[in-house]
């Protein structure tokens, strides 16, 4: 089974009908988020790279036709018009790592109508999930205020594939490492990890466990100290570190309880033993809210491991996103459904200092002092350049984050900037709305 059939059934029924009606003219679809989720002052554009990979290899083969026919309970011959259909269109998109706001296109596809329609579901699934997770991870970076973060999400994400995405997205926004070995190797991310409570429980004592671990891993080691009594665990770890002459690069990990108070006690124990170089790592159900509270309280925690809540974007696990037709065969179109109105025509986002964003038409000249966010990344079904890198995406993220207003960066009750609409887009919207109203009146 190829990725082609990973789509909603109505994409297939519409594409087949378009082909039979010979509706193959260019169509532009815009993928955007209507409203930011509560608790978000910005979104981090993500998922474009795998989306381009998908489009580049998209082709309906014989096995795909058989699956479509099975789903539709129709003979394979009925699906013959779809055979060999591939993506040969253009994609303009916001590069990964850039910050975006409500109503701004993350991506626009222009291709023959059946092609542009059939890729909708996969593109929405990729960009929505990855943008949601990247945005959650970015807020953890803000909360940590320069302290290293490690991705521990793999075991709790919604499947191994989502775990791979989470590791990549965390690295994109500046995490220092991941526990996910496959992701570390695939994306060149430092691998990080310690031990589980089961390891400690397997030995007759914590001390035996710590010494055995240090024998197997003679480099810098991290001991998990809260399997039984945290205070005694820290003291035991300190004794083993001192006996083995270990200090630089080593750490203890706190995974439960009052992390702030336990960290203060642990720091005192370690310092008293002359182990000022031993770091304290905190984990255990943390996200930006927990990290923010600990940082603001002055907890002596050197690094944070975050997992479940970040890998699942737990407080905002989905985006109110849409992939809407905005132009067909040169004719601007729009949707007027209550609370789901769209604006017509291919778009561009012009970003000025602040940032102050203006959503305009793709063929507008950029207003003075602004830059267009959407770039042409695919033409004729082929990438316009080499694949992007995590380092480049991270650099874009860091630059955008440094310029976003403090109100949007807030962990509690952030306020997102609201993009304006250009004069030309406003005028076109009014014209198309009037045209639709006239048509409705004459056909009533």
N, C-alpha and C positions, 0 to 999 in steps of 0.2 A: 504493500500500500504506500503510495506517495503522499506528499503533503497536499497535493492538489485536492484530494477529497476531504481534507480537514476544513470543512466549510459548512455553512448552513444550507439546508436544502433549497431555500428560496433563491439563493444565489444561482444555483444550477437551473432552476425553472425559468428565471428571468433571462439568464444568458442564452439558453436554448431558444427562447421566444425571440430575443433580439436577432439571433442569427437567422431564424426562419423568416423574420420580417425584414431582413436585410438592413437592420439598424446597426451599422458598423462605423458610423461617423465618430470623430473624436469626442470624448466626454471627459469632463474634469470633475473629479470628486475631491472634496476637502475633508480631512480628518482633523477634528478639533475637540476640545473639552468645553462643554457649555458653561459649567460653573465649577470652580475649585471646591474640593471637599472641605467641610468644616475643619479647622485646625491647620489649614495650609495657606501660606502667604505667597507661594510660588510652586511651580512644578519644574522638574528637571527633565528635559526632553531625553528620552531613551528608547531603545529598541530599533532604531533606524538601521543599524548595521545588519542584524539578522533579517530584517524586513527586505533589504536589498538583496541579500543572499537568496531569500525565498523567491523574489520576483525574477532573479536572473536564471534560476533553474526551473521556473514554472512551465510546465508543458503537460497537456492532457494526453495521456497514453491509453492504450487499449485496456489495461487493467483498471485505470480510472473510469473509463466508460462503463465497464462491467459493474463497478461499484455504484456509479450513478444510476445505472439501469436497475440494479437491485433495489436501491433506495426508493426509486420512483415506481417500482413494480411495472416496468415497461421493457419491451425488447431492446436489446443493445442497438439495433439498427435505428431506433428512434432517436438515439443520442449521437448519431454519426456526425451531425454538424459541429459537435464539440471536439471531434478527434483532431489532435495536432495543435489545438489552440495553445498559444504561448503568449507571454507578456512581451510586447514590443513597444511599450509606451515610454512616457517621460515621467520622472518623479522630481518634484521640488520639495525640499524638506528642511526643517530646522536641524542643524547638526546636533548630535548627541552632546549632552553636557550643558547646553544653553538653557537658561531659565525662560519659561513661558508662562502666560497668564490666560485667564478665561477668554474663550472666543478666538484665540489665535491658532491658526492652522499649525499642527505639528508636521503635516505632510499633505501634499496635493498630488494626485495621480491624473495624468492626461493620457488616455489611450483609447483605442476603439472600444465602444461601449461594452460589448460582451466581456472583453478582457478586464476592463476597469471594474466591472461589477463582480466578476468571479473571484477577485482577490480581496474583496472587502473584509470578510470575516477574519481571515488570517492576519491581515494588517492590523485590524482593531485589537485582536487578541494579543499580538506581540507588543504593540506600542502602549496599550492601556496598562497591561500588567507591569511592564518594565518601567514606564514613567511613574507609576504609583510607588513601586519599590524604591526606585532611585530617589524620589522626592522624600520618602520617609528616611532613607539613609542619610540624605543631605542634612536633614534636621538633626540627626544624631551628631554629625560633624559640627554643626553650630553649637549644640549643647556641650560637646566635649571641650570646646574652646582650646584647641591645639593638642589635646591629649590623644594618644594613638587609640584607634578603634580596630577591633578584629571581628570579622563576620563568623558567627557560630550558627548560622541559620539552617544548614542543610538538613538536619534531622527533623525539622519541624515545618519545612516549607511544603507547599501543596504538590509534592512529587519531586523526584530527583532533577527533572528538567528545570523546574522553578528554582531549585537550589543552585543550579549552575548559573542561572540568570542572576540570582541575588548576589552571588559572589562577585560576578563581573560588575554589577551595578554599584555595589559597595566600593569596589576598587575605583570605579569611575569617579565617585565623589570624594575619594581620598582616604578610604580605609587603609590601614597599614598591612593587613593580611587577612587570610581566610583559613578556616579549618578544613575546607573542602579540597582534598588532594587533587582530584581531577581538574577542578577549576584553577588551582594554583599552577598546574602544569600547562593547561591549555592557554591560559591568559597571562602567564608570567607574573603571577601574584605570589608574594611570600606566603608560605604555608606556616600556620601557627597552631599549636595545640599543647595540651598538658596531659592530664590523666583523668580518669573518671573515679567516682566514689567506689565503684565496684573493684577497681584496682587496689585501693587501700584496704577494702574489706576482705580481699583475698589473702592478705598477709596477717600473721598473728598480731601485729602492732603497726601503728603509723610509722614508727621509726624504721622497722624492717622494710616497709613499703618504700619509704623515701630513699633509703640506702640502696635498695635493689634497683630502683628507677635510675638513680645517679650512676650506678655501675653500668647500666645498659646505655645510658646517654651521658657520656662524660662531659659534654659541652654545657652551656648554660641550661639549667633545668628550672621548671616551675612545679612547685608542690601544691596540691590541692589540700587545704588545711582545715576544712570544716566538715569532715565526714562524721566526727563524733562531737568533741568539744573544741570550738574554734580557738579559744585561748591556749589550750594545751597543744593543739595542732600547730599553732604558730611557734610556740616555744620549742616543740620537737623539730620543726623545720629549721629553726635558728640553730639548734644544736648540731644538726646534720650538716648544714651549710658550713658552720665554723669548723667542725671536725674534718671535713673534706677540703677545706680551704676554698670553698666556692662562694662567690659573691657577685662579681661583675656580670651583668647580663642575666642573673638569676631572678626568680620572682616567686611569690606565693599567690594563690588565687583564692578569693573569697566568693562563694557562690550562693550564700543564703544568709538570712537574718538581717539585722540592722547594719547594712554595709558601711554606712558612715562611721558609726561608733566602733564597729569591729576593725575598720581600717585604722582608726586612731589608736586603738589598743595595740594592733599589730605593728604599727609604725614604732610605737614606743618600745615594744619587745625587740624588734629588729635593731633599732638604733642602740639600745642598751647592750646588745651583743656585738656591737661594732660592725653591723651589717647595713650601713647606710646606703650601700649600692643595690641592695636587694629591693626590687620593685614590688608594688602591690597591684594586682589585677583584680577587677571586680566583674562578676557576671551574675546571671540568675534573673531572668525575666525583665531585663532592662530595655528601655528604648530612650528616645530623646527626653521624655518627661522625667524618668528616673535618673538619667545621667545629669540632666540640668539641675535637679534638686541636690544631687551629691556635689556637683561642682560649685554651686552657689553656697552650699554649706561649708565649703572648704575642706572636704574630706581628702585625706592624703592618699588618693588613689592615682596611680600613674597611668593606667590604661584600662580600657573597658572592652569587654566582649559582649556583643549583642547578637541575639539570634531570632527567636520565634517572632517577636512583635515587629521586627524590621523585615525579615524575610517574607512575612505575610502582609506587610503594611497594615497591621491589625486594626488601627483606628480609622483607616480610609482604604479598604482593600479593593475598591473599584473606582473608576472614574466615569463621570457622566459624559462619555465621549460619543461622537457620531461621525459617520462617513457619509457625507451628503453630496448629491449631484448639484453642481453649481453652474454648469454650462454643458449644453449638448449641441453639437453641430454648429457652433458659433452663436447659439442662442442662450443668453443668461437665464437661469431658472432659480426658483427659490421655493421654500416650503413655508406655508402660512398656518400650520397647525397650532392650536393654542399652546402657549408656553414652549413651543419648539420651532419658532420661526428661524429660518436661516437667511443669510444674505447672499445675493447672486454674484456670479463671476469668479474667476480665478483670483486668488488673493496674494498679498505680500504683507509682511509685518515690518514696519519701519521703526527702528529703535533709536531714540535719542538719549542724551544723558539723563540719568535719574533713577531707573530708566523711565522714559516717557515713550510709550509705544503707540503707534497709529496703525490700525488695520486698514489697508487700502487695496486697490486693484493691482494685479500683478504687472500690468503695463504702465503703471504710474511712474513718474520720475520721483526718486527719493526726495523728501523734503530736506532742506538744508540742515546739516549737522546730524543726519541720521544714517543708519546702515540697514540694508535689507537683511532679514534673518533667514528667509528661505533661500536655499541654494539649489541649483540644478545638479542632482546627484546621479541621475540615470537618464539616458536618452537612447531611444531605439531599443529598449530592453537591456542595455548594457550600462555598466557603471561609467561615469565620466572621469573617474580617477581611481587610484588605488584605494583599498579599504582603509577606513579611518583607524586610528590607534586609540587605545585607552589613555595614553599619555596626552594626546591632543584633546580628547574629550574632557579629561580632568583639568587641563589648562583653561579651556573655555568655561568650565564650571566655576573654577576659582575666580576667574576674572569677572564673571557675571555676579557671583555671590558677593564679591567685594563692593559692588556698586548698587546692590538692591537696598531699598530703604530699611531702616531699623525696624519699622513696624511690620514689614513683611518677613523679617528674620526672626521675629519674636517666637519663642517656643509656646507660650500661652497666649491665646487669642490674637493670632497674627492678622494683619490687615493687608490684603493683596492690592497692588496697583491695578487700576482699571484702564484698559486700553481705550483710546478714542477711535472713532471711525472717520476716515478721510472724507473730504467734501465730495469727491468723485464717487466713492462707494455709496455714500448716503444718497446722492442723486440717482445712481443706477438702481438702488433698492426701491426708491420711490417710483421710478419708471416701471420696473418689473411688477411691482405690487399693483400699480394702476392697470397695467396690461392684463394681469390675471383677473382683476375685478371686472374689467370690460368684457373679457371673454366669458366670465361666469354670468354676467348680466345678459349677454346676447344668446347664451345657450339655455337660460332658465326657462 
